[in-house]
């Protein structure tokens, strides 16, 4: 098992599944699913359904986010989509449009 | 060239169904079902696999399984435990003993001096 890094300049169109942490500073369009943690770095462009354990968003995400543990939307992030997670933080300076379901 | 920033990594146990593109170095340790087209250095590690129509990069190192037409601007290095099926096209192709290849080679090369006499 090892982490997956979608670095700046790299784009994936399709479905990415992982058993381990996934860090994105590049582009992902489609679907992302991992049992572990997802970090969407600043500068990243994600147009995908995202599912993980901890999901940290510092970049741009368009798509629904489902987290087994928590979602953390950081300053400067932009998230358009619905969140399903028992725990959620939205930092000052982040933008979010969508519905939240904490009834996990 | 594509030496900026950290490498992209598709980790062990990861799987992509779709297309991987862009510029930068890429290490594939998991599975790709689809095409890869990357400006940079791409490594298909031992245990990894790429199954698609095409695998394109500036430089390629293959230690795992590839079932695709492989094209590199520069060199293709196929290591001992690799298994490659498809067409191979590159500026040069280096093949280590032990690799399993079922491929058409499309590469310009210079004959050794002793064969030119």
Backbone of each chain as ProteinMPNN parsed JSONL, in Angstrom:
{"seq_chain_A": "XXXXXXXXXXXXXXXXXXXXXXXXXXXXXXXXXXXXXXXXXXXXXXXXXXXXXXXXXXXXXXXXXXXXXXXXXXXXXXXXXXXXXXXXXXXXXXXXXXXXXXXX", "coords_chain_A": {"N_chain_A": [[0.852, -1.194, 0.0], [0.483, 2.202, -0.781], [0.745, 5.747, -0.962], [-1.163, 7.825, -3.185], [-0.409, 10.334, -5.488], [-1.567, 12.98, -7.233], [-0.036, 15.015, -9.054], [0.612, 18.528, -9.663], [-0.088, 19.556, -12.963], [-0.657, 17.078, -13.905], [-3.369, 15.157, -15.138], [-6.301, 13.319, -14.517], [-8.818, 11.589, -16.09], [-11.646, 9.961, -15.409], [-12.06, 7.116, -13.364], [-10.748, 6.883, -10.167], [-9.533, 4.703, -7.85], [-8.464, 3.826, -4.582], [-6.587, 2.302, -1.925], [-5.335, 3.721, -0.168], [-3.935, 6.881, 1.049], [-4.82, 9.784, -0.838], [-3.583, 12.422, -2.636], [-4.165, 15.456, -4.188], [-2.966, 17.786, -6.378], [-3.2, 18.391, -8.905], [-5.35, 17.74, -11.625], [-8.528, 16.233, -11.565], [-11.09, 14.481, -13.038], [-14.137, 12.961, -12.766], [-14.423, 10.301, -10.822], [-13.549, 9.662, -7.46], [-12.367, 7.457, -5.099], [-11.493, 6.311, -1.954], [-10.405, 4.368, 0.872], [-9.026, 5.662, 2.669], [-7.463, 8.799, 3.392], [-8.242, 11.94, 1.786], [-6.716, 14.598, 0.185], [-7.26, 17.656, -1.201], [-5.376, 19.788, -2.687], [-4.422, 23.334, -2.658], [-4.937, 24.963, -5.72], [-5.57, 22.679, -7.023], [-7.867, 21.094, -9.264], [-10.831, 19.62, -9.092], [-13.297, 17.781, -10.457], [-15.455, 15.869, -9.559], [-17.042, 13.051, -8.016], [-16.338, 12.53, -4.704], [-15.026, 10.331, -2.365], [-13.998, 9.414, 0.837], [-12.084, 8.856, 3.872], [-11.052, 10.89, 5.839], [-11.558, 14.029, 4.426], [-9.908, 16.629, 3.051], [-10.184, 19.848, 1.867], [-8.608, 22.208, -0.006], [-8.447, 23.297, -2.434], [-10.243, 23.589, -5.532], [-13.344, 22.086, -5.76], [-15.814, 20.467, -7.551], [-18.56, 18.691, -7.107], [-20.028, 15.917, -5.354], [-19.231, 15.209, -1.964], [-18.28, 12.652, 0.127], [-17.612, 11.551, 3.317], [-16.226, 9.216, 5.543], [-15.299, 9.858, 8.015], [-14.557, 12.778, 8.431], [-14.995, 16.102, 7.014], [-13.042, 18.741, 5.908], [-12.97, 21.97, 5.126], [-10.906, 24.287, 3.835], [-9.392, 27.612, 4.24], [-9.765, 29.639, 1.344], [-10.581, 27.581, -0.213], [-12.917, 26.149, -2.575], [-15.97, 24.746, -2.789], [-18.422, 23.121, -4.52], [-21.172, 21.352, -4.19], [-22.747, 18.501, -2.649], [-22.374, 17.562, 0.761], [-21.675, 14.729, 2.642], [-21.218, 13.776, 5.733], [-20.29, 13.031, 9.086], [-18.901, 14.863, 10.551], [-17.855, 18.2, 10.142], [-15.939, 20.938, 9.056], [-15.879, 24.318, 8.11], [-13.831, 26.659, 6.999], [-13.156, 30.132, 7.736], [-13.189, 32.2, 4.941], [-13.397, 30.231, 3.115], [-15.364, 28.946, 0.387], [-18.593, 27.645, -0.11], [-21.112, 25.793, -1.631], [-23.986, 24.052, -1.427], [-25.61, 21.118, -0.112], [-25.674, 19.824, 3.226], [-25.331, 16.781, 4.846], [-25.354, 15.432, 7.865], [-26.137, 13.239, 9.041], [-25.002, 10.635, 9.46]], "CA_chain_A": [[0.0, 0.0, 0.0], [1.235, 3.445, -0.801], [-0.095, 6.908, -1.268], [-1.276, 8.285, -4.56], [-0.251, 11.783, -5.611], [-1.842, 13.534, -8.554], [0.723, 16.256, -8.94], [0.283, 19.636, -10.557], [0.274, 19.26, -14.347], [-1.191, 15.761, -14.276], [-4.829, 15.093, -15.138], [-6.946, 12.012, -14.662], [-10.239, 11.603, -16.438], [-12.163, 8.62, -15.204], [-12.3, 6.692, -11.999], [-9.547, 6.544, -9.395], [-9.8, 4.079, -6.559], [-7.224, 3.605, -3.847], [-6.723, 1.821, -0.555], [-4.457, 4.562, 0.645], [-4.152, 8.32, 0.945], [-4.763, 10.391, -2.166], [-3.321, 13.864, -2.574], [-4.335, 16.008, -5.53], [-2.693, 19.194, -6.673], [-3.465, 18.497, -10.34], [-6.743, 17.751, -12.084], [-9.228, 14.946, -11.58], [-12.48, 14.561, -13.47], [-14.746, 11.634, -12.772], [-14.792, 9.764, -9.517], [-12.412, 9.313, -6.605], [-12.814, 6.691, -3.943], [-10.444, 5.67, -1.165], [-10.753, 4.081, 2.262], [-8.163, 6.481, 3.503], [-7.701, 10.239, 3.382], [-8.137, 12.685, 0.53], [-6.341, 16.004, 0.303], [-7.339, 18.417, -2.443], [-4.513, 20.921, -2.394], [-4.762, 24.571, -3.339], [-4.519, 24.849, -7.11], [-6.16, 21.478, -7.617], [-9.197, 21.196, -9.851], [-11.48, 18.317, -8.997], [-14.706, 17.735, -10.86], [-15.638, 14.44, -9.323], [-17.587, 12.535, -6.771], [-15.184, 12.216, -3.863], [-15.349, 9.56, -1.162], [-12.818, 9.042, 1.598], [-12.257, 8.849, 5.319], [-10.937, 12.339, 6.039], [-11.42, 14.746, 3.163], [-9.477, 18.006, 3.267], [-10.298, 20.58, 0.608], [-8.008, 23.538, -0.055], [-8.574, 23.742, -3.818], [-11.597, 23.692, -6.07], [-14.043, 20.812, -5.967], [-17.201, 20.459, -7.994], [-19.009, 17.303, -7.0], [-20.442, 15.54, -4.008], [-18.152, 14.704, -1.125], [-18.724, 11.763, 1.194], [-16.482, 11.192, 4.18], [-16.552, 8.308, 6.642], [-14.936, 10.511, 9.267], [-14.801, 14.22, 8.482], [-14.649, 16.965, 5.882], [-12.42, 19.98, 6.373], [-12.86, 22.917, 4.006], [-9.91, 25.231, 4.34], [-9.456, 28.957, 3.654], [-9.42, 29.698, -0.071], [-11.187, 26.454, -0.94], [-14.248, 26.347, -3.149], [-16.645, 23.458, -2.946], [-19.796, 23.141, -5.005], [-21.661, 19.976, -4.166], [-23.327, 18.094, -1.375], [-21.447, 16.907, 1.684], [-22.233, 13.748, 3.571], [-20.165, 13.511, 6.704], [-20.747, 13.288, 10.443], [-18.183, 16.027, 11.082], [-17.56, 19.147, 9.067], [-15.522, 22.303, 9.36], [-15.744, 25.219, 6.969], [-13.0, 27.749, 7.511], [-13.365, 31.497, 7.262], [-12.467, 32.377, 3.684], [-13.746, 29.154, 2.178], [-16.707, 29.084, -0.142], [-19.283, 26.357, -0.199], [-22.499, 25.822, -2.067], [-24.521, 22.695, -1.494], [-26.313, 20.626, 1.064], [-24.885, 19.036, 4.163], [-26.027, 15.705, 5.546], [-24.489, 14.935, 8.938], [-26.882, 12.13, 9.636], [-24.282, 9.489, 8.894]], "C_chain_A": [[0.883, 1.238, 0.0], [0.342, 4.556, -1.31], [-0.083, 7.215, -2.76], [-1.202, 9.807, -4.573], [-0.548, 12.182, -7.049], [-1.252, 14.935, -8.549], [0.208, 17.308, -9.92], [0.767, 19.309, -11.964], [-0.277, 17.936, -14.839], [-2.713, 15.782, -14.159], [-5.288, 13.654, -15.28], [-8.405, 12.238, -15.007], [-10.735, 10.185, -16.307], [-12.318, 8.339, -13.732], [-10.981, 6.32, -11.337], [-9.984, 5.916, -8.087], [-8.476, 3.748, -5.9], [-7.545, 3.011, -2.486], [-6.055, 2.799, 0.4], [-4.74, 6.049, 0.42], [-4.026, 8.8, -0.495], [-4.61, 11.898, -1.997], [-3.378, 14.409, -3.993], [-3.921, 17.472, -5.536], [-2.872, 19.443, -8.169], [-4.953, 18.504, -10.615], [-7.315, 16.337, -12.044], [-10.668, 15.178, -11.996], [-13.058, 13.159, -13.5], [-15.171, 11.221, -11.38], [-13.534, 9.383, -8.747], [-12.928, 8.594, -5.377], [-11.618, 6.061, -3.247], [-10.969, 5.377, 0.228], [-10.005, 5.005, 3.202], [-8.459, 7.968, 3.246], [-7.503, 10.866, 2.008], [-7.743, 14.118, 0.857], [-6.418, 16.644, -1.072], [-6.591, 19.713, -2.181], [-4.959, 22.191, -3.096], [-4.18, 24.5, -4.742], [-5.094, 23.634, -7.796], [-7.528, 21.792, -8.196], [-9.799, 19.8, -9.871], [-12.936, 18.474, -9.411], [-15.106, 16.271, -10.753], [-16.447, 14.209, -8.056], [-16.392, 12.086, -5.94], [-15.647, 11.448, -2.627], [-14.066, 9.151, -0.469], [-13.126, 9.009, 3.083], [-12.221, 10.279, 5.846], [-10.789, 12.98, 4.684], [-11.092, 16.201, 3.482], [-9.48, 18.718, 1.93], [-9.653, 21.951, 0.778], [-8.112, 24.121, -1.46], [-10.02, 23.804, -4.241], [-12.184, 22.307, -6.308], [-15.454, 21.091, -6.451], [-17.646, 19.006, -7.994], [-19.344, 16.989, -5.554], [-19.285, 14.898, -3.248], [-18.751, 13.862, 0.003], [-17.509, 11.35, 2.016], [-16.965, 10.286, 5.301], [-16.275, 8.98, 7.981], [-15.288, 11.998, 9.251], [-14.41, 14.904, 7.185], [-14.147, 18.29, 6.452], [-12.213, 20.899, 5.173], [-12.03, 24.107, 4.471], [-10.042, 26.605, 3.676], [-9.028, 28.937, 2.192], [-10.022, 28.576, -0.895], [-12.519, 26.879, -1.537], [-14.852, 24.982, -3.403], [-18.08, 23.68, -3.386], [-20.259, 21.701, -5.078], [-22.178, 19.649, -2.78], [-22.299, 17.333, -0.544], [-22.212, 15.924, 2.558], [-21.12, 13.331, 4.508], [-20.685, 13.832, 8.095], [-20.098, 14.534, 11.03], [-17.751, 16.906, 9.922], [-17.021, 20.442, 9.649], [-15.425, 23.083, 8.058], [-15.019, 26.458, 7.475], [-13.488, 29.094, 6.99], [-12.549, 31.676, 5.99], [-12.681, 31.25, 2.703], [-15.117, 29.455, 1.588], [-17.303, 27.719, -0.401], [-20.705, 26.581, -0.658], [-22.977, 24.391, -2.193], [-25.225, 22.337, -0.208], [-25.36, 19.826, 1.942], [-25.781, 17.988, 4.814], [-25.076, 15.126, 6.585], [-25.093, 13.711, 9.612], [-26.275, 10.804, 9.186], [-24.6, 8.197, 9.64]], "O_chain_A": [[1.896, 1.301, 0.696], [-0.662, 4.332, -1.985], [0.867, 6.909, -3.48], [-1.849, 10.479, -3.771], [0.15, 11.762, -7.972], [-1.877, 15.898, -8.106], [-0.523, 17.01, -10.865], [1.892, 18.843, -12.146], [-0.356, 17.696, -16.044], [-3.272, 16.344, -13.218], [-4.735, 12.878, -16.059], [-9.126, 12.966, -14.325], [-10.281, 9.298, -17.03], [-12.666, 9.222, -12.949], [-10.198, 5.54, -11.879], [-10.717, 6.525, -7.308], [-7.493, 3.431, -6.57], [-8.642, 3.196, -1.959], [-6.201, 2.703, 1.619], [-5.664, 6.417, -0.305], [-3.222, 8.28, -1.268], [-5.397, 12.552, -1.313], [-2.72, 13.888, -4.893], [-4.461, 18.289, -4.79], [-2.715, 20.569, -8.642], [-5.722, 19.182, -9.934], [-6.658, 15.374, -12.441], [-11.382, 15.972, -11.384], [-12.533, 12.275, -14.176], [-16.151, 11.727, -10.833], [-12.579, 8.851, -9.313], [-13.831, 9.082, -4.696], [-10.823, 5.362, -3.875], [-11.873, 6.058, 0.712], [-10.325, 5.105, 4.386], [-9.588, 8.332, 2.92], [-6.715, 10.394, 1.189], [-8.361, 14.767, 1.701], [-5.726, 16.225, -2.0], [-7.109, 20.622, -1.534], [-5.775, 22.144, -4.017], [-3.058, 24.031, -4.93], [-5.105, 23.562, -9.025], [-8.254, 22.645, -7.685], [-9.326, 18.914, -10.583], [-13.701, 19.21, -8.786], [-15.093, 15.535, -11.74], [-16.518, 15.055, -7.164], [-15.535, 11.346, -6.424], [-16.563, 11.883, -1.928], [-13.155, 8.61, -1.095], [-14.28, 9.119, 3.497], [-13.25, 10.817, 6.253], [-9.983, 12.532, 3.869], [-11.886, 16.911, 4.099], [-8.86, 18.259, 0.971], [-10.091, 22.757, 1.598], [-7.888, 25.316, -1.652], [-10.913, 24.039, -3.427], [-11.581, 21.469, -6.978], [-16.194, 21.858, -5.836], [-17.165, 18.195, -8.785], [-18.973, 17.73, -4.645], [-18.48, 14.154, -3.808], [-19.625, 14.322, 0.737], [-16.513, 10.865, 1.481], [-17.988, 10.554, 5.931], [-16.949, 8.695, 8.971], [-16.195, 12.435, 9.959], [-13.63, 14.391, 6.383], [-14.752, 18.872, 7.353], [-11.378, 20.629, 4.311], [-12.416, 24.835, 5.386], [-10.728, 26.741, 2.663], [-8.039, 28.293, 1.841], [-9.983, 28.609, -2.125], [-13.158, 27.826, -1.08], [-14.301, 24.169, -4.145], [-18.856, 24.348, -2.703], [-19.8, 20.928, -5.919], [-22.049, 20.448, -1.852], [-21.48, 16.576, -1.063], [-23.251, 16.249, 3.132], [-20.194, 12.62, 4.119], [-21.434, 14.792, 8.273], [-20.672, 15.187, 11.902], [-17.339, 16.423, 8.867], [-17.57, 20.979, 10.61], [-14.952, 22.574, 7.042], [-15.552, 27.21, 8.291], [-14.141, 29.181, 5.95], [-11.363, 31.347, 5.954], [-12.195, 31.308, 1.573], [-15.933, 30.135, 2.21], [-16.634, 26.783, -0.84], [-21.413, 27.446, -0.142], [-22.434, 23.611, -2.976], [-25.406, 23.176, 0.675], [-24.385, 19.239, 1.472], [-26.876, 18.305, 5.279], [-24.121, 14.425, 6.249], [-24.595, 13.23, 10.629], [-26.957, 9.961, 8.603], [-24.078, 7.139, 9.29]]}, "seq_chain_B": "XXXXXXXXXXXXXXXXXXXXXXXXXXXXXXXXXXXXXXXXXXXXXXXXXXXXXXXXXXXXXXXXXXXXXXXXXXXXXXXXXXXXXXXXXXXXXXXXXXXXXXXXXXXXXXXXXXXXX", "coords_chain_B": {"N_chain_B": [[13.005, 20.484, -18.876], [10.45, 18.222, -17.99], [10.867, 18.404, -15.054], [9.982, 19.705, -12.92], [8.628, 20.222, -9.643], [7.139, 17.734, -7.401], [7.035, 14.205, -8.131], [4.233, 12.672, -9.718], [2.272, 10.064, -8.37], [0.813, 6.959, -8.739], [-0.354, 5.001, -6.446], [0.537, 1.839, -4.853], [-1.962, -0.586, -5.067], [-3.778, 1.226, -5.982], [-6.126, 2.202, -8.521], [-6.806, 3.204, -11.767], [-9.38, 3.899, -13.916], [-9.635, 5.0, -16.949], [-8.326, 7.986, -18.344], [-4.99, 9.129, -18.201], [-3.23, 12.068, -18.227], [-1.164, 14.907, -19.214], [1.622, 16.874, -17.924], [4.757, 16.131, -16.467], [6.549, 14.091, -14.1], [5.781, 10.652, -13.657], [4.979, 7.993, -11.57], [3.88, 4.795, -11.803], [2.47, 2.595, -9.725], [0.327, 1.142, -9.276], [-2.648, 0.111, -10.916], [-3.577, 0.8, -14.221], [-6.288, 1.101, -16.239], [-6.658, 2.003, -19.229], [-5.685, 4.853, -21.174], [-2.433, 6.354, -21.191], [-0.862, 9.395, -21.383], [1.712, 11.324, -21.138], [3.814, 14.105, -20.745], [6.868, 13.686, -19.88], [8.77, 11.781, -17.512], [7.966, 8.47, -17.245], [7.325, 5.784, -15.099], [6.603, 2.412, -14.984], [6.096, 0.465, -12.475], [7.414, -2.55, -10.911], [5.013, -5.058, -10.539], [3.005, -3.311, -11.112], [0.48, -2.352, -13.537], [-0.431, -1.524, -16.892], [-3.055, -1.267, -18.966], [-4.272, -0.634, -21.993], [-4.987, 1.408, -24.86], [-2.911, 3.056, -25.624], [0.335, 4.03, -24.43], [2.105, 6.71, -23.672], [5.011, 8.704, -23.418], [7.744, 10.931, -22.52], [10.072, 9.678, -21.636], [10.446, 6.29, -20.782], [10.28, 3.808, -18.293], [9.924, 0.469, -17.795], [8.901, -1.895, -15.6], [6.892, -3.474, -14.936], [3.73, -4.833, -15.966], [2.627, -4.275, -19.242], [0.155, -3.687, -21.53], [-0.3, -2.409, -24.289], [0.069, 0.007, -26.926], [3.206, 1.355, -27.047], [4.862, 4.36, -26.745], [7.626, 6.492, -26.905], [9.199, 9.655, -26.734], [11.811, 9.73, -26.179], [13.867, 7.428, -24.631], [13.058, 3.96, -24.13], [13.085, 1.793, -21.528], [13.159, -1.484, -20.719], [12.798, -3.577, -18.101], [14.008, -6.529, -16.313], [11.851, -8.017, -15.115], [9.646, -7.263, -16.49], [6.616, -7.403, -18.459], [5.545, -7.136, -21.622], [3.223, -6.306, -24.051], [2.419, -5.345, -27.293], [2.928, -2.567, -29.572], [6.152, -1.141, -29.838], [7.61, 1.957, -29.781], [10.265, 4.116, -29.98], [12.982, 6.462, -29.357], [15.159, 5.054, -28.569], [15.432, 1.66, -27.529], [15.832, -0.246, -24.72], [16.476, -3.404, -23.589], [16.24, -5.588, -21.004], [17.655, -8.712, -19.986], [15.459, -11.391, -19.435], [13.045, -10.131, -19.486], [9.674, -10.32, -20.616], [8.449, -10.239, -23.755], [6.128, -9.403, -26.2], [5.944, -8.048, -28.954], [5.913, -5.496, -31.488], [8.655, -3.917, -32.827], [9.518, -0.584, -33.362], [11.921, 1.203, -34.154], [14.625, 3.328, -34.799], [17.939, 2.43, -35.33], [21.488, 2.367, -34.965], [23.669, 0.208, -36.604], [26.077, -1.954, -35.068], [29.567, -1.252, -35.398], [31.094, -3.427, -36.312], [29.328, -4.842, -37.838], [28.92, -3.313, -39.981], [31.002, -3.415, -41.672]], "CA_chain_B": [[11.838, 19.693, -19.275], [9.457, 17.946, -16.952], [11.517, 18.047, -13.799], [9.472, 20.58, -11.868], [7.714, 19.696, -8.656], [7.25, 16.325, -7.049], [6.443, 13.254, -9.058], [2.913, 12.102, -9.482], [2.377, 8.648, -8.035], [-0.385, 6.135, -8.568], [0.203, 4.123, -5.445], [0.237, 0.412, -4.819], [-3.366, -0.805, -4.696], [-4.66, 2.192, -6.639], [-6.581, 1.79, -9.842], [-7.428, 4.245, -12.588], [-10.083, 3.491, -15.135], [-9.815, 6.242, -17.68], [-7.174, 8.524, -19.043], [-4.028, 9.916, -17.432], [-2.528, 12.923, -19.181], [-0.54, 16.084, -18.627], [3.074, 16.912, -17.961], [5.386, 15.872, -15.178], [6.973, 12.703, -13.969], [4.705, 9.824, -13.116], [5.302, 6.615, -11.181], [2.687, 3.962, -11.718], [2.683, 1.422, -8.87], [-0.959, 0.448, -9.244], [-3.204, -0.389, -12.166], [-4.276, 1.743, -15.093], [-7.052, 0.55, -17.348], [-6.919, 3.166, -20.062], [-4.521, 5.403, -21.858], [-1.543, 7.263, -20.477], [-0.13, 10.286, -22.28], [2.335, 12.256, -20.2], [5.096, 14.695, -21.123], [7.751, 13.531, -18.733], [9.354, 10.459, -17.297], [6.955, 7.574, -16.679], [7.793, 4.475, -14.652], [5.606, 1.383, -14.637], [6.901, -0.288, -11.522], [7.165, -3.986, -10.789], [3.712, -5.301, -9.911], [2.022, -2.389, -11.675], [0.085, -2.72, -14.891], [-1.126, -0.565, -17.746], [-3.782, -1.933, -20.041], [-5.012, 0.386, -22.721], [-4.648, 1.506, -26.272], [-1.595, 3.656, -25.79], [1.128, 4.517, -23.298], [3.026, 7.656, -24.304], [5.76, 9.543, -22.486], [9.053, 11.332, -23.052], [10.964, 8.571, -21.295], [9.671, 5.234, -20.137], [10.919, 2.655, -17.67], [8.87, -0.519, -17.569], [9.266, -3.068, -14.786], [5.662, -4.221, -14.685], [3.009, -5.342, -17.12], [2.057, -3.27, -20.135], [-0.549, -4.207, -22.699], [-0.673, -1.168, -24.965], [1.098, 0.513, -27.824], [4.083, 2.16, -26.204], [5.598, 5.333, -27.549], [8.409, 7.455, -26.136], [10.027, 10.602, -27.484], [13.188, 9.335, -25.898], [14.215, 6.019, -24.459], [12.221, 2.995, -23.422], [13.922, 0.799, -20.847], [12.316, -2.579, -20.252], [13.612, -4.32, -17.144], [13.961, -7.994, -16.36], [10.597, -8.646, -14.727], [8.535, -6.66, -17.23], [5.887, -8.173, -19.469], [5.039, -6.092, -22.521], [2.559, -6.69, -25.299], [2.003, -4.187, -28.064], [3.964, -1.993, -30.411], [7.103, -0.295, -29.111], [8.234, 2.957, -30.626], [11.031, 5.058, -29.175], [14.267, 6.859, -29.923], [15.947, 3.844, -28.364], [14.777, 0.692, -26.664], [16.788, -1.079, -24.007], [15.733, -4.569, -23.136], [17.058, -6.404, -20.11], [17.415, -10.149, -20.051], [14.43, -11.865, -18.517], [11.764, -9.497, -19.781], [8.793, -11.063, -21.509], [8.018, -9.256, -24.738], [5.427, -9.813, -27.411], [5.783, -6.684, -29.431], [6.534, -5.054, -32.732], [9.584, -2.822, -32.535], [9.631, 0.464, -34.371], [12.984, 2.042, -33.606], [15.779, 3.487, -35.673], [19.16, 2.223, -34.558], [22.725, 2.222, -35.72], [24.287, -1.102, -36.477], [27.437, -1.92, -34.526], [30.59, -1.035, -36.433], [31.568, -4.679, -36.883], [28.352, -5.331, -38.806], [28.866, -2.395, -41.119], [32.202, -3.59, -42.483]], "C_chain_B": [[10.968, 19.414, -18.049], [10.122, 17.511, -15.656], [10.99, 18.889, -12.655], [8.603, 19.781, -10.902], [7.905, 18.224, -8.352], [6.612, 15.446, -8.12], [4.999, 12.946, -8.686], [3.081, 10.606, -9.271], [0.982, 8.035, -8.016], [0.056, 4.969, -7.694], [-0.162, 2.662, -5.616], [-1.218, 0.244, -4.365], [-4.315, 0.193, -5.326], [-5.015, 1.697, -8.032], [-7.226, 2.98, -10.537], [-8.127, 3.567, -13.749], [-10.398, 4.759, -15.89], [-8.496, 6.691, -18.262], [-6.293, 9.331, -18.093], [-3.239, 10.756, -18.425], [-1.844, 14.07, -18.442], [0.969, 16.059, -18.763], [3.627, 16.789, -16.555], [5.797, 14.417, -15.131], [5.907, 11.899, -13.243], [5.241, 8.438, -12.786], [3.999, 5.851, -11.043], [3.045, 2.715, -10.91], [1.421, 0.583, -8.793], [-1.363, -0.003, -10.638], [-3.856, 0.749, -12.94], [-4.977, 0.938, -16.172], [-7.46, 1.73, -18.208], [-5.616, 3.691, -20.615], [-3.729, 6.342, -20.963], [-0.805, 8.097, -21.512], [0.454, 11.425, -21.457], [3.638, 12.778, -20.785], [5.991, 14.64, -19.9], [8.224, 12.098, -18.654], [8.303, 9.578, -16.615], [7.593, 6.241, -16.323], [6.595, 3.583, -14.375], [6.345, 0.386, -13.762], [6.55, -1.77, -11.528], [5.857, -4.197, -10.018], [2.617, -4.392, -10.434], [1.594, -2.871, -13.056], [-0.626, -1.58, -15.589], [-1.763, -1.353, -18.875], [-4.617, -0.886, -20.747], [-4.651, 0.342, -24.178], [-3.237, 2.046, -26.433], [-0.989, 4.106, -24.469], [2.21, 5.395, -23.898], [3.707, 8.505, -23.24], [7.03, 10.023, -23.176], [10.055, 10.205, -22.861], [10.153, 7.546, -20.533], [10.585, 4.182, -19.519], [9.813, 1.677, -17.306], [9.446, -1.697, -16.79], [8.068, -3.966, -14.556], [5.044, -4.71, -15.973], [2.419, -4.219, -17.948], [1.417, -3.993, -21.309], [-1.112, -2.993, -23.417], [0.398, -0.854, -26.004], [1.903, 1.558, -27.07], [4.886, 3.099, -27.089], [6.335, 6.307, -26.645], [9.159, 8.368, -27.088], [11.492, 10.209, -27.358], [13.301, 7.832, -25.758], [13.11, 5.225, -23.77], [13.169, 1.966, -22.828], [13.008, -0.269, -20.249], [13.161, -3.488, -19.371], [13.219, -5.789, -17.076], [12.588, -8.589, -16.074], [9.386, -8.116, -15.496], [7.873, -7.668, -18.16], [5.175, -7.161, -20.356], [4.42, -6.727, -23.753], [2.117, -5.432, -26.012], [3.137, -3.687, -28.929], [4.864, -1.082, -29.573], [7.74, 0.679, -30.081], [8.971, 3.965, -29.746], [12.311, 5.437, -29.876], [15.274, 5.725, -29.731], [15.199, 2.933, -27.408], [15.851, -0.176, -26.046], [16.02, -2.203, -23.324], [16.641, -5.404, -22.255], [16.682, -7.876, -20.242], [16.383, -10.557, -19.004], [13.074, -11.235, -18.762], [10.977, -10.355, -20.763], [8.144, -10.08, -22.482], [7.265, -9.95, -25.86], [5.047, -8.527, -28.113], [6.421, -6.49, -30.797], [7.416, -3.858, -32.397], [9.618, -1.844, -33.686], [10.661, 1.452, -33.834], [14.122, 2.115, -34.615], [17.037, 3.257, -34.847], [20.347, 2.086, -35.502], [23.266, 0.815, -35.509], [25.655, -0.961, -35.842], [28.456, -1.88, -35.667], [31.012, -2.336, -37.104], [30.591, -5.252, -37.918], [28.307, -4.469, -40.068], [30.012, -2.634, -42.095], [31.897, -4.302, -43.813]], "O_chain_B": [[10.786, 20.276, -17.189], [9.953, 16.373, -15.217], [11.495, 18.799, -11.536], [7.943, 18.813, -11.277], [8.731, 17.55, -8.969], [5.77, 15.89, -8.9], [4.61, 12.957, -7.519], [3.917, 9.963, -9.905], [0.081, 8.543, -7.348], [0.753, 4.064, -8.152], [-1.036, 2.299, -6.403], [-1.645, 0.865, -3.392], [-5.532, 0.035, -5.225], [-4.305, 0.889, -8.632], [-8.075, 3.669, -9.972], [-7.534, 2.765, -14.47], [-11.308, 5.504, -15.528], [-7.652, 5.873, -18.627], [-6.788, 10.116, -17.285], [-2.646, 10.219, -19.361], [-1.932, 14.188, -17.219], [1.528, 15.336, -19.588], [3.043, 17.279, -15.588], [5.443, 13.62, -15.999], [5.228, 12.394, -12.344], [5.876, 7.79, -13.618], [3.125, 6.221, -10.258], [3.83, 1.88, -11.36], [1.442, -0.548, -8.307], [-0.532, -0.441, -11.434], [-4.595, 1.557, -12.376], [-4.347, 0.191, -16.92], [-8.476, 2.377, -17.955], [-4.576, 3.039, -20.526], [-4.28, 7.027, -20.101], [-0.188, 7.547, -22.425], [-0.247, 12.381, -21.123], [4.468, 12.005, -21.263], [5.871, 15.464, -18.993], [8.096, 11.319, -19.598], [7.813, 9.91, -15.535], [8.306, 5.642, -17.128], [5.689, 3.952, -13.628], [7.122, -0.434, -14.251], [5.528, -2.184, -12.075], [5.635, -3.585, -8.973], [1.433, -4.661, -10.23], [2.267, -3.7, -13.669], [-1.326, -0.78, -14.968], [-1.075, -2.023, -19.645], [-5.55, -0.323, -20.174], [-4.082, -0.633, -24.67], [-2.464, 1.566, -27.262], [-1.686, 4.501, -23.534], [3.125, 4.9, -24.556], [3.074, 8.965, -22.29], [7.355, 9.579, -24.278], [10.782, 9.827, -23.78], [9.279, 7.892, -19.737], [11.541, 3.727, -20.146], [8.876, 2.027, -16.59], [10.348, -2.394, -17.255], [8.201, -5.08, -14.048], [5.743, -4.971, -16.953], [1.782, -3.313, -17.411], [2.053, -4.8, -21.987], [-2.253, -2.595, -23.186], [1.503, -1.396, -25.954], [1.355, 2.518, -26.528], [5.511, 2.675, -28.06], [5.746, 6.882, -25.729], [9.686, 7.929, -28.11], [12.285, 10.337, -28.291], [12.892, 7.07, -26.634], [12.347, 5.743, -22.955], [13.958, 1.347, -23.542], [12.186, 0.019, -19.379], [14.124, -4.097, -19.838], [12.246, -6.227, -17.688], [12.193, -9.561, -16.718], [8.246, -8.471, -15.197], [8.486, -8.646, -18.588], [4.307, -6.42, -19.895], [5.024, -7.578, -24.406], [1.509, -4.55, -25.407], [4.191, -4.319, -29.008], [4.387, -0.347, -28.708], [8.337, 0.277, -31.08], [8.371, 4.592, -28.873], [12.692, 4.818, -30.87], [16.117, 5.464, -30.589], [14.42, 3.398, -26.576], [16.674, -0.766, -26.745], [15.056, -1.978, -22.592], [17.688, -5.874, -22.7], [15.546, -8.225, -20.566], [16.432, -10.127, -17.851], [12.057, -11.75, -18.296], [11.546, -11.025, -21.624], [7.386, -9.199, -22.077], [7.718, -10.961, -26.398], [3.964, -7.982, -27.896], [7.332, -7.215, -31.197], [6.97, -2.905, -31.759], [9.734, -2.235, -34.847], [10.316, 2.415, -33.149], [14.526, 1.111, -35.202], [17.182, 3.835, -33.77], [20.205, 1.735, -36.673], [23.313, 0.307, -34.389], [26.33, 0.047, -36.05], [28.221, -2.411, -36.753], [31.26, -2.366, -38.309], [30.981, -6.05, -38.771], [27.728, -4.855, -41.083], [29.999, -2.118, -43.212], [32.803, -4.528, -44.615]]}, "name": "protein", "num_of_chains": 2, "seq": "XXXXXXXXXXXXXXXXXXXXXXXXXXXXXXXXXXXXXXXXXXXXXXXXXXXXXXXXXXXXXXXXXXXXXXXXXXXXXXXXXXXXXXXXXXXXXXXXXXXXXXXXXXXXXXXXXXXXXXXXXXXXXXXXXXXXXXXXXXXXXXXXXXXXXXXXXXXXXXXXXXXXXXXXXXXXXXXXXXXXXXXXXXXXXXXXXXXXXXXXXXXXXXXXXXXXXXXXXXXXX"}
